Amino acid sequence: MKFSQMLTKRFKDTPADCQIASHIFMIRGGYMKNVGNGIYSLFPITKRITSKIEAIMREEMNRIDGQEVLFPVAMPANIWKESGRFDAIGSELVRFKDRGGNDMVLGMTHEEAAVQLARETADSYTQFPFMIYQIQTKFRDEPRARGGLIRVREFTMKDAYSFHTSKEDLEQYYQKCHKAYERIFARCGVPEVISVKSDSGMMGGKVAHEFMLCTPVGEDSLVVCSDCDFRANMETADCIYDETAKGAAEELTKVLTPGMKTIEDVCSFLGKDKSDSIKAVVYRLETDDSVCVVFIRGDIEVNETKLRNFLKSEVYPGEELDKEGIVAGFIGPKGLPEKVRTVYDISLKTRQSYVCGANEENYHYTGLNIERDLGEVQFVDVGKATEGGICPVCGSKTLKLTRGIEVGNIFQLGDRYTSSMGMKYLDKDGSLKTPIMGCYGIGVGRLAASICEARHDDYGPIWPITIAPWQVQICALRSDDEQVKAFADKLYEELQDAGIEVLYDDRQVSAGFMFSDADLTGIPVRIVVSPKGLKAGTVEVSKRDKSYLEKFEPDKVKQNVIELVRTMVAELNNI
């Protein structure tokens, strides 16, 4: 490809709405154009990157016996009604009616379509197990589109669905797919991606993992142990608390605390640590609009994902509490109206004496002992893990909190969809049984942007060679010079004939302008042909990451570049 003919436009200044590196460079470098909120057109440079990512995905899915299919983007709503998700999913699912008045949806995921395709075809145990996958456009009416391709509404995803006759078989294939995902990310140039235990969310199932690229700009909070291999999304990380320093029990005393409604104010007034207090967090349940008060240690935050899973309901902040007999700012477990549902976090097992609200305006209790003053209560884990917390695997106080971008996910769905949609197969004993499923997804555009986020410097992306738009960029300084043009033209043709992908910058622009554009394209190998260099009998070859720079005699450039490219490709593909 010659740069002078490429459809793209680059910008010197950073657009005001771009906050993270990948978004900045992919806008400035002419990778994509905004069409609407969370919707982008991709220029040729980005399409080349995503096509290479897709090719790697296909190779790895085929390697584990995947069969590529293609599901529709627009689907009749009846199959989503069969699974129950037509009504269960909120406004993220786009619903519409066709000209015949029939309910339709735009696919944000394709479990229903996968079951609908397979259920009348795979009707005997002899046809199991199998996995089908696609690379297809999806639409999710995401309320928080941000970060360029990191979080969008329209996106391309590789999603796979496996079908099994036993839990053991699903678990074995799940591990096989886990390893395939590790190979995909390594071959794409980000082997540091980690898998973490996650919440299955709207997908259903009990076992799920997310693949995370750790970065400060990530939306997800991760919990990792520095002493062992424990890794989890904050949403699912188990909380373990030290119960060895419970302290002594104290007498229950009601204390005047005028106007003090926060944990900080009360503890400061009473000379107590936040860990010696009970915090009350009030929610309403979406299922019946009832009130639920979560009691948790004062220095711990409520993990709302855990709470939703425990209550089996969506929750939202509680309001209009006076109608429920609740005294906002002074809520405590003793004396709370009986009709109010309560949840006690396991962090409250760590002390014998607590400060808490007295359910009376301007009063708190000191010395509350849960066992003595409340009787038997059920403790559940609804707290957020903390920095320096106890690892649930090795028991060390070595938990660390970090952030990450989710670049892939895998789920053991069980019979969540096959059962609700009536998929059956004839087993070898002659009985009809329901198969179980796994599903496995990677967002193509998000992965490309995430790689840019992980592989860049101050000047632009540094694309790994396996997914780079081109492998080599020729910068012909002074292309109006006959000697420079003749050599660069010849090298361009010879490298292409040798199977090397080349972007040839043949424009008559300044060296600074050309190098700035080369930094934004991020191509891993750069060849600089200049009048000065040719006069000295050399051509400069370097790597975009600045780890390599050599000068070769002109007749040795081609072979050295070919060997360099092949070595770089092999290093990533053989991981």
C-alpha positions as CSV (number, residue, x, y, z in Angstrom):
1,M,0.0,0.0,0.0
2,K,1.3,3.5,-0.9
3,F,0.6,6.1,1.8
4,S,-0.3,8.7,-0.8
5,Q,-3.3,6.5,-1.9
6,M,-4.5,5.4,1.6
7,L,-7.9,6.7,2.7
8,T,-7.1,8.2,6.1
9,K,-6.6,11.5,7.9
10,R,-4.4,12.2,10.8
11,F,-4.7,15.0,13.4
12,K,-2.0,16.9,15.3
13,D,-4.2,17.9,18.3
14,T,-6.1,15.6,20.7
15,P,-9.9,15.9,20.4
16,A,-11.5,17.1,23.6
17,D,-13.6,14.0,24.2
18,C,-10.6,11.6,24.1
19,Q,-9.4,10.7,27.6
20,I,-7.3,7.5,27.2
21,A,-4.3,6.7,25.0
22,S,-6.0,4.2,22.7
23,H,-8.9,6.6,21.9
24,I,-6.5,9.5,21.4
25,F,-4.1,7.7,19.0
26,M,-6.8,5.9,17.1
27,I,-8.6,9.2,16.4
28,R,-5.5,11.2,15.7
29,G,-4.0,8.4,13.6
30,G,-7.0,8.1,11.3
31,Y,-8.1,4.6,12.5
32,M,-11.8,5.3,13.0
33,K,-14.5,7.9,12.6
34,N,-17.4,8.5,15.0
35,V,-20.8,8.0,13.4
36,G,-22.9,8.2,16.6
37,N,-22.7,7.6,20.3
38,G,-20.7,4.4,20.7
39,I,-20.8,3.7,16.9
40,Y,-17.7,4.0,14.7
41,S,-16.7,3.4,11.1
42,L,-13.3,1.8,10.7
43,F,-10.7,3.1,8.2
44,P,-8.6,0.5,6.2
45,I,-5.8,0.6,8.8
46,T,-8.0,-0.6,11.6
47,K,-9.8,-3.1,9.4
48,R,-6.5,-4.7,8.6
49,I,-5.7,-5.0,12.4
50,T,-9.1,-6.5,13.2
51,S,-9.0,-8.9,10.3
52,K,-5.7,-10.3,11.6
53,I,-7.1,-10.6,15.1
54,E,-10.1,-12.5,13.6
55,A,-7.7,-14.8,11.7
56,I,-5.9,-15.7,14.9
57,M,-9.2,-16.4,16.6
58,R,-10.3,-18.6,13.8
59,E,-7.1,-20.6,13.9
60,E,-7.3,-21.2,17.6
61,M,-11.1,-22.0,17.6
62,N,-10.5,-24.5,14.7
63,R,-7.6,-26.0,16.6
64,I,-10.1,-27.0,19.4
65,D,-12.5,-28.4,16.9
66,G,-14.7,-25.4,16.5
67,Q,-17.1,-25.1,13.6
68,E,-17.7,-21.7,12.2
69,V,-21.3,-20.6,11.7
70,L,-23.1,-17.3,11.3
71,F,-26.1,-16.2,13.2
72,P,-28.4,-13.2,12.2
73,V,-28.1,-9.8,13.8
74,A,-31.9,-9.2,13.7
75,M,-33.9,-12.1,15.3
76,P,-37.5,-12.8,16.0
77,A,-38.2,-12.2,19.6
78,N,-39.9,-15.6,20.1
79,I,-36.6,-17.4,20.8
80,W,-35.7,-14.7,23.3
81,K,-39.1,-15.2,24.9
82,E,-38.4,-18.9,25.1
83,S,-35.2,-18.3,27.1
84,G,-36.9,-15.7,29.3
85,R,-34.4,-13.0,28.4
86,F,-36.8,-10.9,26.3
87,D,-38.4,-9.6,29.4
88,A,-35.5,-10.1,31.9
89,I,-33.0,-7.9,30.1
90,G,-33.4,-4.1,30.3
91,S,-33.0,-1.4,27.7
92,E,-29.6,-2.7,26.6
93,L,-31.6,-5.1,24.4
94,V,-32.9,-3.3,21.3
95,R,-36.5,-4.4,20.6
96,F,-38.5,-3.4,17.6
97,K,-41.4,-4.5,15.4
98,D,-41.1,-5.5,11.7
99,R,-43.6,-4.4,9.1
100,G,-45.8,-7.3,10.0
101,G,-46.0,-6.2,13.6
102,N,-43.9,-9.0,14.9
103,D,-41.6,-8.5,17.9
104,M,-37.9,-8.5,16.9
105,V,-34.5,-7.9,18.7
106,L,-31.0,-7.0,17.7
107,G,-28.5,-9.6,18.9
108,M,-26.4,-8.4,21.8
109,T,-25.3,-12.0,22.3
110,H,-26.4,-15.3,20.6
111,E,-27.1,-18.1,23.1
112,E,-30.7,-18.3,21.9
113,A,-29.7,-18.5,18.2
114,A,-27.1,-21.1,19.0
115,V,-29.7,-23.4,20.7
116,Q,-32.2,-22.7,18.0
117,L,-29.7,-23.8,15.3
118,A,-28.6,-26.9,17.2
119,R,-31.6,-28.3,18.9
120,E,-33.2,-29.9,15.9
121,T,-29.9,-31.1,14.4
122,A,-28.0,-32.5,17.4
123,D,-30.7,-35.0,18.6
124,S,-28.5,-38.0,19.5
125,Y,-25.7,-38.5,22.1
126,T,-23.5,-39.6,19.2
127,Q,-23.3,-36.0,18.0
128,F,-22.0,-34.6,21.2
129,P,-19.8,-32.8,22.2
130,F,-19.5,-30.0,19.6
131,M,-18.6,-26.3,19.5
132,I,-19.9,-23.7,17.1
133,Y,-18.6,-20.2,16.8
134,Q,-19.1,-17.0,14.8
135,I,-17.5,-13.6,14.3
136,Q,-20.4,-11.3,13.9
137,T,-21.7,-7.8,14.5
138,K,-23.7,-7.2,17.7
139,F,-25.6,-4.3,19.1
140,R,-26.0,-3.4,22.8
141,D,-27.6,-0.1,23.7
142,E,-24.9,0.6,26.2
143,P,-25.7,3.6,28.4
144,R,-22.0,4.4,29.1
145,A,-20.3,4.3,25.7
146,R,-16.8,5.6,26.3
147,G,-13.1,5.3,25.5
148,G,-13.4,4.8,21.7
149,L,-13.6,1.1,20.9
150,I,-13.2,0.1,24.6
151,R,-16.9,0.5,25.3
152,V,-19.3,0.8,22.3
153,R,-22.8,0.1,21.3
154,E,-22.2,-1.6,18.0
155,F,-19.3,-4.1,18.0
156,T,-17.9,-7.2,16.4
157,M,-17.4,-10.3,18.6
158,K,-16.1,-13.8,18.3
159,D,-18.6,-15.9,20.3
160,A,-18.5,-19.6,20.7
161,Y,-21.0,-22.1,22.1
162,S,-20.2,-25.6,23.2
163,F,-22.7,-28.4,23.9
164,H,-22.1,-31.4,26.2
165,T,-23.8,-34.4,27.7
166,S,-22.1,-34.2,31.1
167,K,-20.7,-31.7,33.5
168,E,-17.3,-33.4,33.4
169,D,-17.1,-33.1,29.6
170,L,-18.1,-29.4,29.8
171,E,-15.4,-28.8,32.5
172,Q,-12.7,-30.4,30.3
173,Y,-13.7,-28.4,27.3
174,Y,-13.9,-25.2,29.4
175,Q,-10.2,-25.7,30.3
176,K,-9.3,-26.4,26.7
177,C,-11.0,-23.1,25.6
178,H,-9.3,-21.3,28.5
179,K,-5.9,-22.4,27.1
180,A,-7.0,-21.4,23.6
181,Y,-7.8,-17.9,24.9
182,E,-4.4,-17.7,26.5
183,R,-2.8,-18.5,23.1
184,I,-5.0,-15.9,21.3
185,F,-3.9,-13.1,23.6
186,A,-0.3,-14.2,23.5
187,R,-0.3,-14.3,19.7
188,C,-1.9,-10.9,19.6
189,G,1.0,-9.5,21.6
190,V,-0.5,-9.3,25.1
191,P,0.5,-12.4,27.0
192,E,0.1,-10.6,30.2
193,V,-3.7,-10.9,30.0
194,I,-4.9,-12.7,33.1
195,S,-8.0,-14.7,33.8
196,V,-10.1,-13.9,36.9
197,K,-13.1,-15.5,38.6
198,S,-16.1,-13.4,37.6
199,D,-19.9,-13.0,38.1
200,S,-21.9,-14.7,35.3
201,G,-24.4,-11.8,35.3
202,M,-27.2,-11.9,32.7
203,M,-25.5,-14.9,31.0
204,G,-26.5,-17.3,33.7
205,G,-24.5,-20.3,34.9
206,K,-22.3,-20.8,38.0
207,V,-18.7,-20.8,36.8
208,A,-17.3,-17.9,34.8
209,H,-13.9,-16.2,34.1
210,E,-13.0,-12.9,32.6
211,F,-9.7,-12.3,30.8
212,M,-8.3,-9.0,31.9
213,L,-5.6,-6.7,30.6
214,C,-4.4,-4.8,33.7
215,T,-4.2,-1.1,33.1
216,P,-5.0,2.0,35.2
217,V,-7.7,3.1,32.7
218,G,-9.6,-0.2,33.1
219,E,-13.3,0.0,34.2
220,D,-13.1,-3.3,36.2
221,S,-11.7,-3.6,39.7
222,L,-9.6,-6.7,40.2
223,V,-8.3,-8.5,43.3
224,V,-5.1,-10.4,43.0
225,C,-2.8,-12.1,45.5
226,S,1.0,-11.4,45.3
227,D,1.8,-14.7,47.0
228,C,-0.3,-17.2,45.0
229,D,-2.3,-17.4,41.8
230,F,-5.6,-16.1,43.3
231,R,-7.3,-13.6,40.9
232,A,-10.9,-12.4,40.9
233,N,-13.1,-9.6,39.8
234,M,-14.0,-7.4,42.7
235,E,-17.6,-8.5,42.0
236,T,-16.9,-12.1,43.1
237,A,-13.8,-11.9,45.3
238,D,-14.5,-13.7,48.6
239,C,-13.8,-11.7,51.7
240,I,-11.9,-13.2,54.6
241,Y,-11.4,-11.3,57.8
242,D,-9.1,-11.6,60.8
243,E,-11.1,-12.7,63.8
244,T,-8.1,-13.1,66.2
245,A,-8.4,-9.6,67.7
246,K,-12.0,-9.3,68.6
247,G,-11.4,-7.2,71.7
248,A,-13.4,-7.4,74.9
249,A,-17.2,-7.2,75.2
250,E,-18.5,-3.9,76.6
251,E,-21.8,-2.8,78.2
252,L,-24.5,-1.7,75.8
253,T,-24.9,2.1,76.2
254,K,-27.0,4.6,74.4
255,V,-25.0,7.8,73.7
256,L,-26.1,11.2,72.6
257,T,-24.5,12.0,69.2
258,P,-26.3,15.3,68.1
259,G,-26.4,15.7,64.3
260,M,-23.8,13.0,63.6
261,K,-25.0,10.9,60.8
262,T,-21.8,9.6,59.2
263,I,-19.5,6.9,60.4
264,E,-16.6,9.3,60.3
265,D,-18.3,11.9,62.5
266,V,-19.6,9.4,65.1
267,C,-16.3,7.5,65.3
268,S,-14.3,10.7,65.7
269,F,-16.7,11.9,68.4
270,L,-16.5,8.7,70.3
271,G,-12.8,8.1,69.8
272,K,-13.4,4.8,67.9
273,D,-11.9,3.3,64.7
274,K,-14.2,2.8,61.8
275,S,-13.6,-0.9,62.0
276,D,-15.3,-0.8,65.5
277,S,-18.5,0.5,64.0
278,I,-21.5,-0.9,62.1
279,K,-22.5,0.9,58.9
280,A,-26.1,0.6,57.7
281,V,-26.7,0.8,53.9
282,V,-30.3,0.9,52.8
283,Y,-31.6,-0.6,49.5
284,R,-34.9,-1.3,47.9
285,L,-35.5,-4.5,46.0
286,E,-36.8,-4.3,42.4
287,T,-38.8,-7.4,42.8
288,D,-41.3,-6.1,45.4
289,D,-40.0,-2.6,46.3
290,S,-39.3,-3.8,49.8
291,V,-36.6,-2.3,52.0
292,C,-33.4,-4.1,52.9
293,V,-30.8,-2.8,55.3
294,V,-27.3,-4.2,55.0
295,F,-25.2,-4.0,58.1
296,I,-21.5,-4.1,57.5
297,R,-18.3,-3.1,59.3
298,G,-17.7,0.6,59.1
299,D,-14.5,0.4,57.1
300,I,-15.9,-2.0,54.5
301,E,-18.0,-1.2,51.4
302,V,-21.0,-3.2,50.2
303,N,-20.4,-5.3,47.1
304,E,-23.7,-4.8,45.3
305,T,-23.2,-7.7,42.8
306,K,-22.8,-10.1,45.8
307,L,-25.9,-8.5,47.4
308,R,-28.0,-8.9,44.2
309,N,-27.0,-12.5,43.9
310,F,-27.9,-13.2,47.5
311,L,-31.2,-11.4,47.3
312,K,-31.9,-12.7,43.8
313,S,-33.1,-9.2,42.9
314,E,-31.8,-6.0,41.4
315,V,-31.3,-3.4,44.1
316,Y,-31.3,0.4,44.2
317,P,-30.7,3.0,46.9
318,G,-33.4,3.2,49.5
319,E,-35.4,6.4,49.7
320,E,-38.4,7.7,51.7
321,L,-37.3,5.8,54.7
322,D,-39.4,7.6,57.3
323,K,-42.5,5.7,55.8
324,E,-40.8,2.5,56.9
325,G,-40.1,3.7,60.4
326,I,-36.4,4.1,59.7
327,V,-34.4,7.0,61.1
328,A,-31.9,7.9,58.4
329,G,-28.4,8.6,59.7
330,F,-29.0,6.7,63.0
331,I,-29.9,3.2,61.7
332,G,-28.8,0.2,63.7
333,P,-29.7,-3.5,64.1
334,K,-31.2,-3.1,67.6
335,G,-34.7,-1.7,67.6
336,L,-35.1,-1.7,63.9
337,P,-38.8,-2.3,62.8
338,E,-39.3,-6.1,62.4
339,K,-40.8,-5.7,58.9
340,V,-37.5,-4.4,57.5
341,R,-35.3,-7.1,56.0
342,T,-31.7,-7.2,57.2
343,V,-28.5,-8.6,55.8
344,Y,-25.4,-9.0,58.1
345,D,-22.0,-9.1,56.4
346,I,-19.4,-11.6,57.7
347,S,-17.1,-8.7,58.5
348,L,-19.2,-8.2,61.7
349,K,-17.9,-11.5,63.1
350,T,-14.5,-9.8,63.8
351,R,-15.5,-7.7,66.9
352,Q,-17.2,-8.3,70.3
353,S,-18.2,-4.6,70.7
354,Y,-19.5,-2.2,68.1
355,V,-20.7,1.4,67.7
356,C,-24.0,1.6,65.8
357,G,-27.1,3.6,65.3
358,A,-29.8,3.4,68.0
359,N,-32.7,3.9,65.6
360,E,-33.5,7.2,67.4
361,E,-32.7,10.7,66.2
362,N,-29.3,11.9,67.5
363,Y,-28.4,8.7,69.4
364,H,-26.0,5.8,68.8
365,Y,-25.1,2.7,70.8
366,T,-21.7,1.8,72.0
367,G,-20.8,-1.7,73.2
368,L,-23.2,-3.6,70.9
369,N,-22.5,-7.3,71.0
370,I,-24.2,-9.1,68.2
371,E,-24.6,-12.5,69.8
372,R,-25.7,-11.1,73.2
373,D,-27.9,-8.2,72.0
374,L,-29.3,-9.6,68.8
375,G,-29.3,-13.3,69.2
376,E,-28.5,-15.6,66.3
377,V,-28.1,-13.9,63.0
378,Q,-27.0,-15.2,59.5
379,F,-23.8,-13.8,58.3
380,V,-23.2,-13.6,54.5
381,D,-20.4,-12.3,52.3
382,V,-21.6,-9.0,50.7
383,G,-18.4,-7.0,51.3
384,K,-15.8,-5.6,48.9
385,A,-12.3,-7.0,49.2
386,T,-9.7,-4.5,50.5
387,E,-6.1,-3.8,49.8
388,G,-4.0,-5.9,52.1
389,G,-6.9,-8.2,52.9
390,I,-6.6,-11.9,53.5
391,C,-6.3,-14.1,50.4
392,P,-9.0,-16.8,50.4
393,V,-6.6,-19.3,48.8
394,C,-3.3,-19.0,50.7
395,G,-4.4,-17.1,53.8
396,S,-1.8,-14.4,53.5
397,K,-2.6,-10.7,54.0
398,T,-1.4,-10.0,50.5
399,L,-4.4,-9.0,48.4
400,K,-3.8,-6.1,46.0
401,L,-6.4,-4.1,44.1
402,T,-5.8,-3.2,40.5
403,R,-7.8,-2.2,37.4
404,G,-8.3,-3.9,34.1
405,I,-10.1,-4.0,30.8
406,E,-12.1,-7.1,30.1
407,V,-11.0,-8.5,26.8
408,G,-12.7,-11.8,26.9
409,N,-15.0,-14.0,29.0
410,I,-16.0,-17.7,29.3
411,F,-19.0,-19.2,31.1
412,Q,-20.2,-22.6,32.1
413,L,-23.8,-22.0,31.3
414,G,-25.2,-25.5,32.3
415,D,-28.7,-26.0,31.1
416,R,-29.8,-22.3,31.5
417,Y,-30.8,-22.1,27.8
418,T,-31.1,-25.7,26.6
419,S,-33.7,-26.4,29.3
420,S,-35.8,-23.3,28.8
421,M,-35.7,-23.7,25.0
422,G,-36.6,-27.4,25.1
423,M,-33.4,-28.8,23.5
424,K,-33.3,-32.6,24.0
425,Y,-31.1,-35.5,22.7
426,L,-31.6,-39.2,22.8
427,D,-29.1,-40.8,25.2
428,K,-27.6,-44.2,24.7
429,D,-30.1,-45.7,27.3
430,G,-33.0,-44.5,25.1
431,S,-34.0,-41.7,27.4
432,L,-34.4,-38.0,26.4
433,K,-32.0,-35.7,28.2
434,T,-31.1,-32.0,28.2
435,P,-27.5,-31.0,27.1
436,I,-25.5,-28.4,28.9
437,M,-23.6,-25.5,27.4
438,G,-20.5,-23.3,27.7
439,C,-20.0,-20.0,25.9
440,Y,-16.9,-18.1,25.1
441,G,-16.6,-14.5,23.8
442,I,-13.9,-11.9,22.7
443,G,-14.7,-8.5,21.5
444,V,-12.6,-7.8,18.4
445,G,-12.5,-4.0,18.4
446,R,-12.1,-3.8,22.1
447,L,-9.2,-6.2,22.0
448,A,-7.5,-4.0,19.3
449,A,-8.0,-0.9,21.4
450,S,-6.8,-2.7,24.5
451,I,-3.6,-3.7,22.8
452,C,-3.1,-0.1,21.8
453,E,-3.6,0.8,25.4
454,A,-1.0,-1.7,26.5
455,R,1.5,-1.1,23.6
456,H,2.1,2.6,23.0
457,D,4.5,5.4,23.8
458,D,4.1,9.1,23.8
459,Y,3.9,9.3,20.0
460,G,1.5,6.5,19.1
461,P,0.7,2.8,19.1
462,I,3.4,0.1,18.9
463,W,1.5,-2.7,17.2
464,P,2.7,-6.3,17.7
465,I,3.7,-7.6,14.4
466,T,1.1,-10.4,14.3
467,I,-1.7,-7.9,14.2
468,A,0.0,-4.8,12.8
469,P,-1.7,-3.2,9.8
470,W,1.5,-3.8,7.8
471,Q,4.7,-5.4,8.9
472,V,7.1,-2.9,7.4
473,Q,6.9,0.8,6.6
474,I,9.3,2.4,4.1
475,C,9.9,6.1,4.7
476,A,11.3,7.6,1.5
477,L,12.8,10.9,2.5
478,R,12.9,13.2,-0.5
479,S,11.0,11.0,-2.8
480,D,11.6,13.6,-5.5
481,D,15.2,12.4,-5.5
482,E,15.6,10.0,-8.4
483,Q,18.0,7.7,-6.5
484,V,15.8,7.5,-3.4
485,K,12.6,6.9,-5.4
486,A,14.2,4.2,-7.6
487,F,15.6,2.3,-4.6
488,A,12.4,2.7,-2.5
489,D,10.2,1.6,-5.4
490,K,12.3,-1.5,-6.1
491,L,12.5,-2.4,-2.4
492,Y,8.7,-2.0,-2.0
493,E,8.1,-4.5,-4.9
494,E,10.7,-7.0,-3.8
495,L,9.5,-7.1,-0.2
496,Q,5.9,-7.6,-1.3
497,D,7.0,-10.4,-3.7
498,A,8.6,-12.0,-0.7
499,G,5.3,-12.0,1.2
500,I,6.1,-9.0,3.4
501,E,3.3,-6.6,4.1
502,V,4.5,-3.1,3.3
503,L,3.2,0.5,3.7
504,Y,5.3,2.7,1.4
505,D,5.3,6.4,2.4
506,D,6.0,7.9,-1.0
507,R,4.7,11.4,-0.2
508,Q,6.8,14.5,-0.7
509,V,6.6,15.8,2.9
510,S,9.2,16.8,5.5
511,A,11.0,14.1,7.5
512,G,9.4,15.3,10.7
513,F,6.0,15.0,9.3
514,M,6.6,11.6,7.8
515,F,8.1,10.2,11.0
516,S,5.2,11.6,13.1
517,D,2.8,9.8,10.8
518,A,4.9,6.6,11.0
519,D,4.7,6.8,14.8
520,L,0.9,7.0,14.6
521,T,0.6,4.0,12.3
522,G,2.7,2.1,14.8
523,I,4.1,-0.4,12.2
524,P,6.8,-2.5,13.9
525,V,9.6,-2.3,11.4
526,R,10.7,0.9,9.7
527,I,13.0,1.4,6.8
528,V,14.4,4.9,6.2
529,V,15.7,5.6,2.7
530,S,17.3,9.1,2.3
531,P,19.7,10.9,0.0
532,K,22.2,11.2,2.8
533,G,22.1,7.5,3.7
534,L,22.4,6.3,0.1
535,K,25.3,8.6,-0.5
536,A,27.0,7.0,2.5
537,G,26.1,3.6,1.2
538,T,23.5,2.7,4.0
539,V,19.8,2.3,4.6
540,E,18.5,2.5,8.2
541,V,16.3,-0.3,9.6
542,S,14.7,0.1,13.1
543,K,11.9,-1.2,15.2
544,R,9.0,1.0,16.3
545,D,9.7,0.2,20.0
546,K,13.2,1.5,19.6
547,S,14.8,-1.8,20.7
548,Y,16.6,-2.2,17.4
549,L,18.4,0.0,14.9
550,E,20.9,-1.1,12.2
551,K,22.3,0.4,9.0
552,F,22.8,-2.0,6.1
553,E,24.3,-1.7,2.7
554,P,21.5,-1.2,0.2
555,D,21.8,-4.7,-1.4
556,K,21.5,-6.4,2.0
557,V,18.4,-4.5,3.2
558,K,15.8,-6.8,1.7
559,Q,17.1,-10.1,3.2
560,N,17.8,-8.6,6.6
561,V,14.3,-7.2,6.8
562,I,12.7,-10.4,5.7
563,E,14.6,-12.3,8.4
564,L,13.8,-9.7,11.0
565,V,10.1,-9.9,10.2
566,R,9.9,-13.6,10.2
567,T,11.8,-13.8,13.5
568,M,9.4,-11.3,15.2
569,V,6.3,-13.2,13.9
570,A,7.7,-16.6,15.0
571,E,8.4,-15.2,18.5
572,L,4.7,-14.3,19.0
573,N,3.2,-17.3,17.2
574,N,5.3,-19.9,19.0
575,I,4.5,-18.6,22.5
